[in-house]
């Protein structure tokens, strides 16, 4: 494929991958932003998290049936090859990969697993207190670390290989001149297959929500938080009243003066 400038381009990332990537970025940011919302606002965080779960489920399926560069088999490399690539990165001379490089591929797999566990523990959190603690730990610590490492890796790789990886995830294309040989554009995938996979993910997601009564779980947690906040405010008011009464009792009484 050639552009208006005459330079050959490789189609690397299909539309489903790019739509997933940027949709997931928005959902993760929204989940993080609403993470401290409680009471009446809690359902927003819960439904955003569940939506992220459906989108993530789509990407997992697409990793098996999607276009060539989107498949896990294309970017999940052996430990030996990954270690070799890591040494190349340390020397600031990494090999070029049309799709994800070995470190990037394993980072994606790690993020899928960790974010998936975070979503599941978030769903189970209102029922199991231990799950809620794990959910908060992953969401407030591990995911932020992984996102930071991912961004650092994208910037470092873009500098060392002179590729604009962020732009490639927008346009789906990379310059063919950067690669040796005759790299080919992606094959497979397609709009019809993506539609079917999206429909499956949506049906499973909605069906799962009905099966576990997700709305009921969310309402239960919302009401629990509201009642907890009421008890907290009542306890705080009682403590303030007691402190005020103690202060008044300990205050010196002015002596009466005779005429």
N, C-alpha and C positions, 0 to 999 in steps of 0.2 A: 504494500500500500504506500502511495506517495501523497504528500500534502501539497498545498498551493506553492510552497517554497521549493518543491522538487525533492525534498529529503524523504527518504523511505522511513516509514513508521511500522512498528509491530503492534498489533492489537493483542494486549496482554490480559487486561482485566475486563471481563464482560460486564454488562449493565447490572445483573443481579449482585455481583460482588461489590461493585461500587455503591449501589443503593444500600446494600446491607451495611457496608462500612460506615457511611456517613449517617445513616439512620441510627446505627448502634452508638456512634459517637454522641449524637443528640440525646439518646435515651440514657446513656451512662451519665452524662452531664446533668440531665434532669433528675435522675435518681440521686445523684450526689447532692444536688442543690436542695432537694426536698427531704433529704435523709433525717433532718432534725424536726420535721413537721410532725406535730402530735395532735391528738383529739380530732376535731372535725376535718382538719387538713390531712390527716394521716392517709386516707384512701388514695389521694393523688400519688403519693410515693409507692403505695402498694400496687396500684394499677400500672404505673410506669414500669415497675420492676417486672410485673407479669408480662407486659408487652415486650420487654427486652428478652424475656425467656422464649417467647414465640419467635422473635426475630433470630435469636441464637439457634433455636431448633432448626429453622430454615437453613442457616449457614452450615450446620452439621450435615444435614441431608445433602446440600449442594456440594459439600466437600467430597461426596462419593459419586454424585451423578452429574455434577456441573461441567463446565468447560475445562479444558486440559490444565490450564494454570491455576484454576480454582480448586482442583482436587487435592486432597491430603497426600495422595501418592506422588504428587509432583514436588512437594516442598517439605515432606517429613523425611529427613536424611538420616543415615546411620550415625551412631555416636562417633565413629572414626572420622567420617567426612565432616561432621560438625566441629570436632576438635581441630581438624586441619584448617578449617575456615576461620576458627577463632584465632589460631596462630597467625593467619594472614592478616586479620583485623588488627592484631597487636603490632604488626609490622607496618600498618597503614597501607597495605597492598592487597586488599581482598579481591578474589576472583569475581567476575560479573555473572549474575544469574538473571535470566529473562524474567522469571517469576520470583518468588520469595527465596532469599538466600537461606542457608541452613540455620543460622541463629534466629533469623526472622521467622522462619517456619516453626521452630520449637517455641518461640515466644508466643506465636498465635495459638498453638495448641495449649500452652500453659494458661493463657488468658481465657480460652474457651472453658477449660476445666474449672479454673478458679471462679470466674464469673457465673458459670453454671451452678456451682456449689453455693455461691452467694445468693443466687435467686431462689434455689430450693430451700435454703435455711431461712430466707426471708418469708417464704410461704408458710413454713412450719414454725416460725418463731412465736406467733401468738399461742401456739399449742404447747411447744416445748421451750422452756426458758433457756436451756443450754444452747439450743439452736439459735435463739435470738442473740445471745452473746457472741456466738461464732459468726453470725451474719454481720454484726456490727464491727467485729474485729477485721473481717475480710474486706468489708466495704470501706472502712475508715483508714485502713492501713495497707493491706496487701495489694488491693486493686490500684490504689494510688501509686504504689511503688512500681507495679508492672506497667502502668500507663506511662510513668516517667521514664522507665527504661526503654519502653517502646519508642517514645518520642526521641529520646537520646540516640537510639539506634538508627532511626530514620534520618535524623540530621547528620550523624556521623557517616552513614553509608552514602548519603547524597553528596557529601563533601568529598569522600575518598574515591567514589566511582564517577563523580561528575554527572550523576543522574538526579533528576528532580522527582523523587518518589511520591511526594504529596501530589504534584501535578498529574503524575501518571495514574493515581487513584481517582482523579477527577475526569481526565480524558480517556483513560483506559489504554493509552498508547505510550510506547517508548521509542526513542530513535534507534533504528536498525544499525546505524553506523557505529554504535558503541559496542557492538558484539561481534565476535569473530564468527566466521562461517556464514551460514544463511539461516538465521533464526526465523522461525515461523510464527505466525499469529495463532491465537488459540483456536482450538477446534472443539466441537461438541457444544453441549449446553443448549441454548436457544430459548426464545420467548415462551413457546408452548410448554417446554419442560419446566421452566422457571415458574410459570403460572400454576402448573400442577403441584410442584413442590410447595409453593406458597399456600395453595389451597389446603394441602395436607397439613402443613404446619398450623394454619389457622383453625382447621377443624379439630385437630388434636388439642390445640391450646384452649379453644372454647369448650370442647368436650371435657378436658381435664378440669377446667374451672367449675363446670357444672357438677362433675363427679365428686370433687372434694368440697363443694359449696364454698368456693373462694370468696364470694361476696359475704357469706355468713362469717367466715374467718376474719375478713377485714372489718366488718361491723362489730364483731366481738372485741377485737383489739381496739377499735376506735372508742367503744363504750368503756372498755377497761381503762383506757388512758384518760377519758373524760372524768370517770369516777375517781381515778387516782389523783387527778389534778384537783378535784373538788375536796378530797380528803386532805391533800397537801395544804390547800388554801385555808381550810377550816382549822387544821393543826397550827398553821402559821398565825392565824388570827387569835387563836386561844393562847399561844405563846406570847404574842405581843400584848394581849390583854393582861396576862399574868405578870409580865414584866412591868407594865404600867402601874398595876395595882401595888406591886412590891415597891416600886419607886415612890409612890404616893404615901405608903405606910412608913417608909424610912425617912421621909422628908421631915425636918424639924418643924415643930409647931411654934408659931410666934407667941410669946407670952402676952397675956392680957394686961392692959394698963388701966389703973384706977383713976378716978377723977378727984 
